[in-house]
Amino acid sequence: MNKPEKIERVISASDMDDEKLVTYPTEPFFSRDYLENEKKRLWPRIWQMVEREEDLPDPGDWMTYNVADESVIILRKDDGSLKAFHNVCPHRGRQLVSVPDMMPGKIHDVRGNNRKSFICGFHGWSFDSDGNNTYILDQQDWHDKLTPEMTCLSEVQVDSWGGFIYINMDKDAVPLKDWMGFAGDVLEAHELSKMRYKWRQWAIYDCNWKVAIEAFLEPYHVAGTHTQLLEFGDYYAYSKQFGLHSVSGYDVRDQDAGETSGGTTRSGKSGLDPRISTYQLIKTNYETVNYSASTETLVAAASRLEEELPEGTSSADVIAHWIKSAKADDAKRGVIWPDIPADIQKESGLAWGLFPNQNILHGATFALCYRVRPYGDDPNKCIFESYALERFPEGEAPETEWVHADPTGENWGLVLQQDFDNMQYVHKGMKSSGFRGPLPNPHQEQKVINLHRNLADFMGSGGPRLIDTD
């Protein structure tokens, strides 16, 4: 495969801040050896989201979480705390909970309730909710040499943040709060813990997991992919790294235009009446993203802008009025918006990429989220999951479960279908001998670059490198 010439050195965070031109190799997307190394060097060493806390509300509630070759059991204990173990009996290696491979429409995870113990289906070895061994058939045959350390379950770190349950298989991993860093501060200010599932869907898709998450890390593709949105709004974005994680948000091409960049909301297309274009943009976006990335309250408040504001109202004043009206409407139905500090709001952006496999597009009362995982031993497939969160009045959150949904517009909405239509062909196209390597936009696609920069720190190879253009 032809490679770009004049490649110098692996990039640093300051190189990214300076928006220097980079490329990175395609081996991480296609190599089975790389996939095998991910199983050893990446997935067992990172904090990764499992589920929402409300999925395990009561003592004895439990579920499995699978990634690559690993299977983990997460349990809610009697005292309300969480416990997690590798899903394997220490005797001969049988899974304690039988978990078939994730198959379309068949299995997403295994879960249940009222669990007090785990019993291996092979020889009956038994374990309590702390992972201690409580029964071994004919234990005397080991001549009383078995110790509790030899016969207990292998513990996995587990913690919660923002209403999510996270696990880490590395016993020496940094605390989850430290892992989340500034991204955690921003998203916690939006009170994700007070949101609940609106819907959640998954599919097995024909591309590498990194191709899939990249498709949602940057808005640079909107003009080329989601062309129906261009009628009502202008799209230009910035992106910025914050260590492991990174953020993108709305920006302006002409910094002398006097507009503020970095916001989480966007007015309509320049030159149009912002009262009308704002509503058209919000409504179209909401309806074509599977009724997510906004709320009915926000759409309804936008629909009144033309009648509530005089012609000639500036875009900034339209947005301010819209947000104030929606906030008041929500308060009337018992949905209180979080009070987000000004310094947090300034860096809040539109969406955060949480290393390595999450993306959260957030608002005051909603979030549209993506998670991807490798699918078995096949670097050409992934498990793609998307879910919408929303802040509902007390007791009005819908009952949801994971639904397998083929990647069609009927199941996912027009916008996600358009993204799906790109993903498999990006994966195929990068295999071309004529592809010289990615040339990511250093201003708008920095989240993609940062993914590979941090991935290389874990994997020891495949990192972005500077392109010498002198």
DADABEL-V435286 format. One record per pair of residues at least 12 apart in sequence whose ideal C-beta (glycine too) atoms are under 8 Angstrom apart, sorted by the first residue. I is the first residue (numbers start at 1). GAP is how many residues later the second one is. If there is no record, write none. Layout:
i=I gap=GAP
i=I gap=GAP
This chain:
i=1 gap=25
i=1 gap=432
i=1 gap=434
i=2 gap=431
i=2 gap=432
i=2 gap=433
i=2 gap=434
i=3 gap=22
i=3 gap=433
i=3 gap=434
i=4 gap=19
i=4 gap=432
i=4 gap=433
i=4 gap=463
i=6 gap=461
i=6 gap=462
i=6 gap=463
i=7 gap=16
i=7 gap=458
i=7 gap=459
i=7 gap=460
i=7 gap=461
i=8 gap=457
i=8 gap=458
i=8 gap=459
i=8 gap=460
i=9 gap=456
i=9 gap=457
i=10 gap=443
i=10 gap=446
i=10 gap=453
i=10 gap=454
i=10 gap=455
i=11 gap=438
i=11 gap=442
i=11 gap=452
i=11 gap=453
i=11 gap=454
i=11 gap=455
i=13 gap=228
i=13 gap=230
i=13 gap=440
i=15 gap=451
i=16 gap=225
i=16 gap=426
i=16 gap=430
i=16 gap=433
i=16 gap=434
i=16 gap=437
i=17 gap=223
i=17 gap=224
i=19 gap=423
i=19 gap=424
i=19 gap=427
i=20 gap=422
i=20 gap=446
i=21 gap=418
i=21 gap=421
i=21 gap=445
i=21 gap=446
i=21 gap=448
i=22 gap=418
i=22 gap=420
i=22 gap=427
i=22 gap=442
i=22 gap=443
i=22 gap=444
i=22 gap=445
i=23 gap=413
i=23 gap=414
i=23 gap=415
i=23 gap=416
i=23 gap=417
i=23 gap=441
i=23 gap=442
i=23 gap=444
i=24 gap=413
i=24 gap=414
i=24 gap=425
i=24 gap=428
i=24 gap=438
i=24 gap=439
i=24 gap=440
i=24 gap=441
i=25 gap=412
i=25 gap=437
i=26 gap=404
i=26 gap=405
i=26 gap=409
i=26 gap=411
i=26 gap=412
i=27 gap=434
i=27 gap=435
i=28 gap=180
i=28 gap=182
i=28 gap=424
i=28 gap=427
i=28 gap=431
i=28 gap=434
i=29 gap=179
i=29 gap=181
i=29 gap=182
i=29 gap=350
i=29 gap=398
i=29 gap=401
i=30 gap=178
i=30 gap=349
i=30 gap=350
i=30 gap=400
i=30 gap=401
i=31 gap=348
i=32 gap=345
i=32 gap=347
i=34 gap=345
i=34 gap=425
i=34 gap=427
i=34 gap=428
i=35 gap=339
i=35 gap=342
i=35 gap=344
i=37 gap=422
i=38 gap=30
i=38 gap=336
i=38 gap=421
i=39 gap=29
i=39 gap=30
i=39 gap=31
i=41 gap=417
i=41 gap=418
i=41 gap=419
i=42 gap=314
i=42 gap=413
i=42 gap=416
i=42 gap=417
i=43 gap=24
i=43 gap=25
i=43 gap=27
i=43 gap=126
i=43 gap=331
i=44 gap=26
i=44 gap=125
i=44 gap=126
i=45 gap=123
i=45 gap=124
i=45 gap=125
i=45 gap=128
i=45 gap=413
i=46 gap=122
i=46 gap=124
i=46 gap=127
i=46 gap=309
i=46 gap=310
i=46 gap=412
i=47 gap=112
i=47 gap=119
i=47 gap=120
i=47 gap=121
i=47 gap=126
i=47 gap=129
i=47 gap=132
i=47 gap=133
i=48 gap=19
i=48 gap=118
i=48 gap=119
i=48 gap=120
i=48 gap=309
i=49 gap=115
i=49 gap=116
i=49 gap=117
i=49 gap=305
i=49 gap=309
i=49 gap=322
i=50 gap=13
i=50 gap=15
i=50 gap=22
i=50 gap=24
i=50 gap=114
i=50 gap=115
i=50 gap=116
i=50 gap=117
i=51 gap=12
i=51 gap=14
i=51 gap=23
i=51 gap=58
i=51 gap=113
i=51 gap=114
i=52 gap=111
i=52 gap=112
i=52 gap=113
i=52 gap=144
i=52 gap=145
i=53 gap=107
i=53 gap=110
i=53 gap=111
i=53 gap=112
i=53 gap=140
i=54 gap=109
i=54 gap=142
i=54 gap=143
i=55 gap=56
i=55 gap=110
i=56 gap=18
i=56 gap=19
i=56 gap=20
i=56 gap=26
i=56 gap=109
i=57 gap=19
i=58 gap=18
i=58 gap=55
i=59 gap=17
i=59 gap=18
i=59 gap=19
i=59 gap=20
i=59 gap=21
i=60 gap=15
i=60 gap=16
i=60 gap=18
i=60 gap=53
i=60 gap=54
i=60 gap=55
i=60 gap=56
i=61 gap=14
i=61 gap=15
i=61 gap=50
i=61 gap=51
i=61 gap=52
i=61 gap=54
i=62 gap=12
i=62 gap=13
i=62 gap=14
i=62 gap=49
i=62 gap=50
i=62 gap=51
i=62 gap=53
i=63 gap=46
i=63 gap=47
i=63 gap=48
i=63 gap=49
i=64 gap=23
i=64 gap=33
i=64 gap=35
i=64 gap=45
i=64 gap=46
i=64 gap=47
i=65 gap=44
i=65 gap=102
i=66 gap=33
i=66 gap=36
i=66 gap=43
i=66 gap=307
i=67 gap=306
i=67 gap=307
i=68 gap=305
i=68 gap=306
i=70 gap=16
i=70 gap=99
i=71 gap=15
i=71 gap=16
i=71 gap=17
i=71 gap=24
i=71 gap=26
i=71 gap=28
i=72 gap=12
i=72 gap=13
i=72 gap=14
i=72 gap=15
i=72 gap=84
i=72 gap=95
i=72 gap=97
i=73 gap=12
i=73 gap=13
i=73 gap=14
i=73 gap=23
i=73 gap=24
i=73 gap=45
i=74 gap=84
i=74 gap=91
i=74 gap=93
i=75 gap=40
i=75 gap=54
i=77 gap=52
i=77 gap=53
i=78 gap=51
i=82 gap=76
i=82 gap=77
i=82 gap=78
i=82 gap=83
i=83 gap=46
i=83 gap=47
i=83 gap=48
i=83 gap=72
i=83 gap=75
i=84 gap=71
i=84 gap=72
i=84 gap=73
i=84 gap=74
i=84 gap=83
i=85 gap=46
i=85 gap=68
i=85 gap=69
i=85 gap=70
i=85 gap=71
i=86 gap=67
i=86 gap=68
i=86 gap=70
i=86 gap=83
i=87 gap=12
i=88 gap=65
i=88 gap=66
i=89 gap=31
i=89 gap=33
i=89 gap=34
i=89 gap=36
i=90 gap=35
i=90 gap=43
i=90 gap=60
i=90 gap=61
i=90 gap=62
i=90 gap=63
i=90 gap=64
i=91 gap=29
i=91 gap=31
i=91 gap=32
i=91 gap=34
i=91 gap=45
i=91 gap=60
i=92 gap=30
i=92 gap=31
i=94 gap=26
i=94 gap=27
i=94 gap=28
i=96 gap=22
i=96 gap=23
i=96 gap=24
i=96 gap=25
i=96 gap=31
i=96 gap=57
i=97 gap=13
i=97 gap=21
i=98 gap=12
i=98 gap=23
i=101 gap=275
i=102 gap=102
i=102 gap=273
i=102 gap=281
i=103 gap=101
i=104 gap=99
i=104 gap=100
i=104 gap=300
i=104 gap=302
i=105 gap=299
i=106 gap=298
i=108 gap=94
i=108 gap=294
i=108 gap=296
i=109 gap=293
i=115 gap=14
i=116 gap=12
i=116 gap=13
i=117 gap=12
i=117 gap=17
i=118 gap=35
i=123 gap=14
i=124 gap=13
i=125 gap=12
i=125 gap=26
i=127 gap=25
i=127 gap=26
i=131 gap=21
i=131 gap=22
i=131 gap=23
i=131 gap=24
i=132 gap=16
i=132 gap=20
i=133 gap=15
i=133 gap=18
i=133 gap=19
i=133 gap=20
i=136 gap=15
i=155 gap=16
i=156 gap=12
i=156 gap=13
i=157 gap=12
i=157 gap=13
i=157 gap=14
i=157 gap=16
i=159 gap=16
i=159 gap=17
i=160 gap=16
i=161 gap=15
i=161 gap=16
i=161 gap=19
i=161 gap=23
i=161 gap=27
i=162 gap=22
i=162 gap=25
i=162 gap=26
i=162 gap=30
i=162 gap=31
i=163 gap=29
i=163 gap=30
i=163 gap=31
i=163 gap=32
i=164 gap=28
i=179 gap=65
i=180 gap=65
i=180 gap=174
i=181 gap=61
i=181 gap=62
i=181 gap=63
i=181 gap=64
i=182 gap=60
i=182 gap=61
i=182 gap=63
i=182 gap=165
i=183 gap=59
i=183 gap=61
i=183 gap=62
i=183 gap=64
i=183 gap=169
i=183 gap=171
i=185 gap=159
i=186 gap=61
i=186 gap=158
i=186 gap=161
i=186 gap=162
i=186 gap=163
i=186 gap=166
i=187 gap=165
i=187 gap=173
i=187 gap=175
i=189 gap=149
i=189 gap=151
i=189 gap=152
i=189 gap=155
i=189 gap=156
i=189 gap=159
i=190 gap=148
i=190 gap=150
i=190 gap=158
i=190 gap=172
i=190 gap=173
i=190 gap=174
i=190 gap=177
i=191 gap=147
i=191 gap=200
i=192 gap=168
i=192 gap=170
i=192 gap=175
i=192 gap=197
i=194 gap=144
i=194 gap=197
i=195 gap=170
i=195 gap=171
i=195 gap=172
i=195 gap=194
i=195 gap=195
i=195 gap=196
i=196 gap=193
i=196 gap=194
i=196 gap=195
i=196 gap=196
i=196 gap=201
i=196 gap=202
i=197 gap=190
i=197 gap=191
i=197 gap=192
i=197 gap=200
i=197 gap=201
i=197 gap=203
i=198 gap=93
i=198 gap=94
i=198 gap=168
i=198 gap=189
i=198 gap=190
i=198 gap=191
i=198 gap=192
i=198 gap=200
i=198 gap=202
i=199 gap=91
i=199 gap=93
i=199 gap=188
i=199 gap=189
i=199 gap=199
i=199 gap=201
i=199 gap=204
i=200 gap=185
i=200 gap=186
i=200 gap=187
i=200 gap=188
i=200 gap=200
i=200 gap=201
i=200 gap=202
i=200 gap=203
i=201 gap=184
i=201 gap=185
i=201 gap=186
i=201 gap=201
i=201 gap=202
i=201 gap=203
i=201 gap=204
i=201 gap=210
i=201 gap=211
i=202 gap=181
i=202 gap=182
i=202 gap=183
i=202 gap=184
i=202 gap=200
i=202 gap=201
i=202 gap=202
i=202 gap=203
i=203 gap=180
i=203 gap=181
i=203 gap=201
i=203 gap=202
i=203 gap=203
i=203 gap=204
i=204 gap=171
i=204 gap=177
i=204 gap=178
i=204 gap=179
i=204 gap=180
i=205 gap=176
i=205 gap=177
i=205 gap=178
i=205 gap=179
i=205 gap=202
i=205 gap=215
i=205 gap=218
i=205 gap=219
i=206 gap=174
i=206 gap=175
i=206 gap=217
i=206 gap=218
i=206 gap=221
i=207 gap=173
i=207 gap=174
i=207 gap=175
i=207 gap=216
i=207 gap=217
i=207 gap=219
i=207 gap=220
i=208 gap=166
i=208 gap=171
i=208 gap=172
i=208 gap=173
i=208 gap=174
i=208 gap=219
i=209 gap=148
i=209 gap=163
i=209 gap=164
i=209 gap=165
i=209 gap=166
i=209 gap=173
i=209 gap=174
i=210 gap=162
i=210 gap=241
i=210 gap=242
i=210 gap=245
i=211 gap=171
i=211 gap=212
i=211 gap=215
i=211 gap=216
i=211 gap=219
i=212 gap=160
i=212 gap=170
i=212 gap=172
i=212 gap=211
i=213 gap=140
i=213 gap=143
i=213 gap=144
i=213 gap=145
i=213 gap=146
i=213 gap=157
i=213 gap=159
i=213 gap=238
i=214 gap=212
i=214 gap=234
i=214 gap=237
i=215 gap=204
i=215 gap=207
i=215 gap=208
i=215 gap=211
i=216 gap=135
i=216 gap=143
i=216 gap=154
i=216 gap=203
i=217 gap=22
i=217 gap=29
i=217 gap=31
i=217 gap=134
i=217 gap=136
i=217 gap=142
i=217 gap=228
i=217 gap=230
i=217 gap=231
i=217 gap=234
i=218 gap=19
i=218 gap=21
i=218 gap=30
i=218 gap=223
i=218 gap=226
i=218 gap=227
i=218 gap=229
i=218 gap=230
i=219 gap=16
i=219 gap=18
i=219 gap=29
i=219 gap=31
i=219 gap=131
i=219 gap=225
i=220 gap=17
i=220 gap=221
i=220 gap=224
i=220 gap=225
i=221 gap=201
i=222 gap=13
i=223 gap=12
i=225 gap=193
i=225 gap=194
i=225 gap=197
i=226 gap=62
i=226 gap=189
i=226 gap=192
i=228 gap=56
i=228 gap=60
i=228 gap=186
i=229 gap=52
i=229 gap=55
i=229 gap=56
i=229 gap=59
i=230 gap=39
i=231 gap=38
i=231 gap=49
i=232 gap=36
i=232 gap=37
i=232 gap=40
i=232 gap=45
i=232 gap=48
i=232 gap=49
i=232 gap=52
i=233 gap=33
i=233 gap=34
i=233 gap=35
i=233 gap=36
i=233 gap=44
i=233 gap=48
i=234 gap=32
i=234 gap=35
i=234 gap=36
i=235 gap=15
i=235 gap=31
i=236 gap=14
i=236 gap=15
i=236 gap=16
i=236 gap=17
i=236 gap=208
i=237 gap=12
i=237 gap=13
i=237 gap=14
i=237 gap=113
i=237 gap=207
i=238 gap=12
i=238 gap=13
i=238 gap=23
i=238 gap=24
i=238 gap=205
i=238 gap=206
i=239 gap=204
i=239 gap=205
i=239 gap=206
i=239 gap=207
i=239 gap=208
i=240 gap=109
i=240 gap=206
i=241 gap=205
i=241 gap=206
i=241 gap=208
i=241 gap=209
i=241 gap=212
i=244 gap=110
i=244 gap=111
i=244 gap=210
i=245 gap=107
i=245 gap=108
i=245 gap=109
i=245 gap=110
i=245 gap=205
i=246 gap=106
i=246 gap=107
i=246 gap=200
i=246 gap=201
i=246 gap=204
i=246 gap=205
i=247 gap=100
i=247 gap=101
i=247 gap=102
i=247 gap=103
i=247 gap=104
i=247 gap=105
i=247 gap=106
i=247 gap=200
i=248 gap=101
i=248 gap=102
i=248 gap=103
i=248 gap=105
i=248 gap=196
i=248 gap=198
i=248 gap=199
i=249 gap=12
i=249 gap=13
i=249 gap=14
i=249 gap=15
i=249 gap=99
i=249 gap=100
i=249 gap=101
i=249 gap=102
i=250 gap=12
i=250 gap=13
i=250 gap=14
i=250 gap=15
i=250 gap=16
i=250 gap=100
i=251 gap=192
i=251 gap=193
i=259 gap=56
i=259 gap=57
i=262 gap=84
i=262 gap=85
i=262 gap=86
i=262 gap=87
i=263 gap=87
i=264 gap=81
i=264 gap=84
i=264 gap=85
i=264 gap=86
i=264 gap=98
i=264 gap=99
i=265 gap=54
i=265 gap=57
i=265 gap=58
i=266 gap=15
i=267 gap=14
i=267 gap=48
i=267 gap=49
i=267 gap=51
i=267 gap=52
i=268 gap=12
i=268 gap=13
i=268 gap=47
i=269 gap=12
i=273 gap=33
i=273 gap=38
i=274 gap=39
i=274 gap=40
i=274 gap=41
i=274 gap=44
i=274 gap=45
i=275 gap=30
i=275 gap=31
i=275 gap=34
i=275 gap=36
i=275 gap=38
i=275 gap=43
i=276 gap=29
i=276 gap=30
i=278 gap=24
i=278 gap=27
i=278 gap=37
i=278 gap=40
i=278 gap=41
i=278 gap=44
i=279 gap=20
i=279 gap=23
i=279 gap=24
i=279 gap=26
i=279 gap=27
i=282 gap=12
i=282 gap=16
i=282 gap=17
i=282 gap=20
i=283 gap=16
i=283 gap=19
i=283 gap=20
i=285 gap=130
i=286 gap=12
i=286 gap=13
i=287 gap=126
i=288 gap=125
i=288 gap=126
i=288 gap=127
i=289 gap=79
i=289 gap=124
i=289 gap=126
i=289 gap=127
i=290 gap=98
i=290 gap=122
i=290 gap=123
i=290 gap=125
i=290 gap=126
i=291 gap=97
i=291 gap=122
i=292 gap=74
i=292 gap=76
i=292 gap=96
i=293 gap=68
i=293 gap=70
i=293 gap=73
i=293 gap=75
i=293 gap=95
i=294 gap=69
i=294 gap=72
i=295 gap=31
i=295 gap=35
i=295 gap=68
i=295 gap=70
i=295 gap=71
i=295 gap=95
i=297 gap=29
i=297 gap=32
i=297 gap=33
i=297 gap=36
i=297 gap=38
i=297 gap=68
i=298 gap=24
i=298 gap=28
i=298 gap=65
i=300 gap=26
i=300 gap=29
i=301 gap=21
i=301 gap=24
i=301 gap=25
i=301 gap=28
i=302 gap=20
i=302 gap=24
i=304 gap=21
i=305 gap=13
i=305 gap=16
i=305 gap=17
i=308 gap=13
i=308 gap=17
i=309 gap=12
i=327 gap=37
i=330 gap=35
i=330 gap=61
i=333 gap=60
i=334 gap=59
i=334 gap=60
i=335 gap=30
i=335 gap=56
i=335 gap=57
i=335 gap=58
i=337 gap=27
i=337 gap=28
i=338 gap=26
i=340 gap=24
i=348 gap=14
i=350 gap=12
i=353 gap=94
i=353 gap=97
i=353 gap=98
i=355 gap=95
i=355 gap=96
i=355 gap=99
i=355 gap=100
i=356 gap=95
i=356 gap=98
i=356 gap=99
i=357 gap=14
i=357 gap=15
i=357 gap=16
i=358 gap=12
i=358 gap=13
i=365 gap=25
i=365 gap=26
i=366 gap=22
i=366 gap=23
i=366 gap=24
i=366 gap=25
i=367 gap=21
i=367 gap=22
i=367 gap=23
i=368 gap=18
i=368 gap=20
i=368 gap=21
i=369 gap=17
i=369 gap=18
i=369 gap=19
i=369 gap=20
i=370 gap=14
i=370 gap=15
i=370 gap=16
i=371 gap=14
i=371 gap=15
i=372 gap=12
i=372 gap=13
i=373 gap=12
i=380 gap=47
i=384 gap=23
i=385 gap=17
i=386 gap=26
i=386 gap=30
i=407 gap=13
i=440 gap=24
i=449 gap=15
i=452 gap=12
